[in-house]
């Protein structure tokens, strides 16, 4: 599956099953927090409410229901939630 739906904090955008979630969210106009892009810091931690991801090995601590957006690529449609309000640059951008 190459096209997937990504629902983030209640807003759905189109995505793919090839790129990490963090990259896709940025292309869609979101500005999630991050500091490293390689799973070390944990700043991009979010809750996986539904769906499945491939997550690369990471050093940051995450709870069982959490993923790191920088290291996770969706395998299916996903619903994720950040604990903070995301900034959105342009709601008309899709990926």
N, C-alpha and C positions, 0 to 999 in steps of 0.2 A: 504494500500500500504506500503510494508516494504522497497523496494528498490526505491531510488529516485536519480535523477541527480542533482548535485549541481554545478552550474557554478559560479565561484568566480573570479572576475576581468578578465573574458574572458577565464579562464581555467576550463574545466569540469572534475569533479571527481564523483565517485559513492558514494552514501551515503545511509542513511536509515531514516525511519520515527519514530525512537525510541529514538535517542540521540540528545542532543543539538548541534546546528551547530558548536559552538566553539570546542567541543570535536571531532567532525567529521573532521573539517578542520585540527586540529592538527594531527590526525591519518593519514590524506592524505599528511602530510609533510609541511603544511602551518604554519606560525608563526604569527597569528593575535595578535594585542595588546589586553591585558586584565590586570585587576588588582584585580578583586574580584570574578568573576564567579557566582554572584548572583543578578545582575541587579542594583547594587548600584552606580558603578563608571561611567559607560557609555563608557569606553575605547574600548569596542568591537562593538560599534555602526557601523552599515553599512546600505546601502541603499538596500531595497528589490525592485528590478527592475521588477520581475515577479514571480508568484507562490504564495503559501500560507504557512503560518507557524502558529503553536500554540505558543503563547508567554506568559510566566508566568508573573505575576505582577512584575513590576520593579520600583525602585525609581528614576533611572536616567532619565533625560529629553531626549526624542527622538521626532523628527519631524514626521508628519503623514506618510511619506514614508520610515521611518527608523525602524530597528529592532535592538535588542541586541542579538548578536550571542550566548552569554552564556545562554540566557533564551528562545531561539527560537528553536523549533523542526519542521523540514519541514513536511508539510502535503501532499505536491506534489513536483514535480520538481521545483527548485528555481534558480533564477538568482540574485546573490547579488554582491554588489560592495563596496569595502572599498575605502576611499579617499586617501589612501597611497599605495605604492607598497608593497605587501606582500613578505616576505622572504619565499622561498620554499626549504626545506631540500632535498627531494628526489622526483623527478617527477614520479618515477616508482611505488610509493606506492599508493595503492587504498584501500578503506574501503568497 
